[in-house]
Amino acid sequence: MMSTAFRWVVLVVFIVLTIGGNVLVILAVGTSRRLRRISNCFVVLLAITDLLLGLLVLPLSATLELGSGRWTLGGTFCNIYLSVDVLLCTTSIFSILAISIDRYLAISGPLSYSKRVTPLRVAAAIGAIWAVSMTVAFVSIHLGWNTVDFSVQNADWEMGDEGEEGRTCRYEWNNNYVLLDAFGTFFLPLLVMCGLYHRIFLVARAQARRIRAATPSFLRSASLVATAREHKATVTLAAVLGAFIICWLPYFIYFICMGLRREMDPPHLTHSVVLWLGYFNSALNPILYPALNRDFRQAYGQLLRCSTAQKWTPIPIRTLQQERSVSNGLQSEPHWNKQCGETRLNLREANDDASLEHGS
């Protein structure tokens, strides 16, 4: 078994990375002009959800983990903590579902996307996500839907009544409600998301083939830029979906098995492993964005003032200014350089799109 000090360090580092990474995502979307699009509202929603998880839930979960499961704040705060945990996890699921729907609309109908996805509809969707998640999180626990006798858990537990052995704070899953909960908040959205991404893959591949067939070779690189950007975003968010499945599927399978068996005291080690594997998803999303999306990498670099980018700058700023002052009267040369730069950018993005489609 790991020592308490080592586990304390690991959990603190994990919480700091979760908070810092998701703050970086929010700042990147807010400060980058290329990322400040309506489709990234759901990405920001996912980052805000993970940030709140790192601020409100993970410190208490780490306290439980380091304290061998002992909870000293009483039953009322325990139920609130569990409700907030379920709220944020459910919001994460529905946020990724909203991202999947948004990507499907952008790829399948790019010309009608701006009419179908409006700021008002996005705001309504975000409000609905929070409303449904709050209903699922707070109503079930505070009405006792999740216990054997349908009574509110921890109702008779006052602060300071833990006894010598102490009491733990854990979501009870002792009846068939776990099937309804798991199916409605995880497996059904998961099936919808997988179906949407399958359709996105088929539509994107068909679009790329039609563009190559209909566009002359000397104009093809420029026409593929917009489509390539949409395809890159789709691949990025598909990776986010895959990471979410890997992280949370073991927990929900374990959740169903323990609920159907009406296990009153599940194994502590197994419960901790599957729970923190699910929490790991909140720290993984901010890593996936820059790894798979150039716009996020550039925004991260600007926010962090990346020393690597400054190191590889070929000409100092003063030299550039001097050259511009010397060649002030030569208008054709900077114009030609600008055209060459734009051509290289278009060819690079078109090559990225071609390799993306070949890899898929």
Number of C-alpha atoms within 10 A of each C-alpha: 4 7 8 12 10 10 15 16 11 12 20 15 12 18 24 13 18 28 22 15 21 26 17 18 24 20 15 24 21 16 14 17 11 13 16 13 11 14 19 17 21 23 21 20 20 26 26 20 21 28 24 19 23 24 15 15 20 20 15 15 23 19 15 18 19 16 13 12 18 16 22 19 15 20 23 16 16 21 21 15 19 19 23 20 20 20 22 24 23 22 26 25 24 26 24 23 22 24 24 24 16 21 25 23 19 22 20 17 13 16 11 11 16 13 8 15 15 13 13 9 11 18 13 11 16 18 12 13 20 17 14 15 24 19 12 18 23 17 13 18 23 18 13 16 21 23 22 18 11 14 14 18 24 18 13 11 15 14 13 12 14 17 7 6 7 13 16 17 21 16 18 24 23 22 20 17 18 22 17 12 18 15 15 14 18 19 18 11 17 21 11 14 23 16 12 18 20 12 14 23 18 11 16 20 14 11 14 17 11 11 14 15 11 9 14 11 9 7 10 17 22 17 15 21 20 14 20 22 17 17 24 19 19 24 19 19 23 19 16 19 22 12 19 23 17 13 21 21 18 15 20 21 13 15 23 22 15 20 23 15 12 17 14 12 9 13 10 11 10 11 14 16 13 20 19 18 18 22 24 18 20 30 23 18 25 24 16 16 21 18 11 16 17 14 19 22 15 17 23 21 16 15 14 10 11 12 10 9 11 10 8 8 9 7 8 9 10 9 10 11 11 11 11 13 10 10 12 10 9 10 9 9 11 13 11 11 11 12 12 12 12 13 13 13 15 19 17 14 20 22 16 17 23 14 11 14 16 9 7 8
